[in-house]
Amino acid sequence: MAEAFRALPPNLRPRTLLARSGHLRSQFMETCEAVYMSSGYVYATAEEAESAFANDGSRFVYSRYANPTVATFEERLRLLEGAEGCRATASGMAAVFAALACQVKAGDRVVASRALFNSCNYIITQILPRYGVVTELVDGRDLGAWENALASGVKAVFCESPSNPTLELVDLAAVAKLTHRAGGVLVVDNVFATPLLQRPLALGADIVVYSATKHIDGQGRSLGGAVLGSDKFVRESLMPFLRHTGPALSPFNAWLLLKGLETLPLRVEQQTRSAAEIAAFLEAHPKVARVLYPGLKSHPQYELAQRQMSGASTLMAVSVKGGKAAAFRFQNGLRLIEISNNLGDGKSLVTHPGTTTHHRLKPEERAALGIDDGLVRLSVGLEDAADLIADLDQALKTV
C-alpha cells in the first residue's frame, strides 16, 4: 500500500514531512486529508472479494484491519520516526499492551524499568503474569541492575525515558546492547520526549510506542496510540494481534492526529523553551524543595539527557515544600494553569501523581520512585512563559 502515497523528494526535514508526507488522495484530489468514516468496503465481484482476503493486504477490506485515513496517519508518523512500519491503536495504553502482548507467551521473561506510568506498571506486574509471563522491575537508572536482570535471558524489555512523572532517564543505547545480548527486543515509551526530542530507534531500540493523545494531538481532542518498529515485526507479530483483538483507531481520531502532526514541531519547540524558563524559576523559588527537569544541570542524569535527547521535554516534576497539603493548596491557588491528569496539551496542566495517576501504588513504592507527597507534575503549554511564571508565583505564595 506504500506505493499509493504521494511520492516526495528524499531527505526532507521533520517540519516538511509533517506538513506534506503521507497523502493518500482520492480521485477528487482534495488538499486536506479525507476522513474515510467507513467500517467496510465493497467489491465489484465475488471473485474480487476472494482475492482481497487472500492477498497481502494492499486493499482495504475492513477498518478494523486498515483504513485510508488511519493509514495516512501511520505513514506520516513512520516517516518522522524513521521506522520501517507503524500501526495505530485506539489509545496509548492499547499501543503499549499490543507491543508487548503480540510477542510474548507463557514462560517468556519481560524486564522493565520500575519508573512507569500506573497503567504500564499494571500491564507489567498484573496482566502479563496472569498469562504465565515472568516479569521483573529494575531501577532503570542502574546499568548494573539491567545487566543482572538480563543475565538469564529475556524476551522483551520495556522502559519509559523520560519516565512519568519524575523524568528518570534510561541509557537507551546501553540497555539496547544488553537487551540484544540477552536475546530480547527493547520497547521504549517515548511519549515524554516526543519523536522530535529523542530517537530511540537510532539509539538501538527495536520498538517505539506513543500515546498520540498527548503531544501528537496536543489539543485535548482525541485518544490515539501508535507502535513503530521493523517491517518484519509489524507484519508478522503486531498486525495479526491487532487484526484479531481489535484496538482500532477511529478514522476521525486519525484525522485529528494528522492535523496535530502538522503543528507538532512548532508546539513542542515553544513548549520546551517555556518549560526550561519555568524550571529555572521554580528551582530558585523558596517554596520549592526540588525540580526534576532534564534540562537543568541539577537533574541527576543531566549529562545523559545531553547525549541522547535534543531537547529536555515539555514536562517537569516539582516538589512543593509542605507535603500533600501544600501541594493541594498550590494547585488550588492556580488561576491560569488547570488541574488535569492529561499532558502534552496546548494548555498548561498540573496534577498530583500521588493521588491521581499513581494512586494505586503503595506509599513505599511511590517513595522508591521519588513521588513524595508534595510532588506535582507540570505540563507546560503554549501560553506566554511570563504569564505562567506569574501564575505559579502567586499560587506558591498561598502555600
Helices and strands as residue ranges (DSSP letters): G 2-4, H 14-20, H 46-54, H 68-81, E 85-89, H 92-101, E 109-113, H 118-122, I 123-127, H 128-130, E 134-138, H 143-150, E 156-160, H 172-181, E 185-189, H 194-197, G 200-203, E 207-211, E 225-229, H 231-233, I 234-238, H 239-245, H 251-283, E 288-292, H 302-308, E 315-320, H 323-333, E 338-339, E 349-351, G 353-355, H 363-368, E 375-379, H 385-396
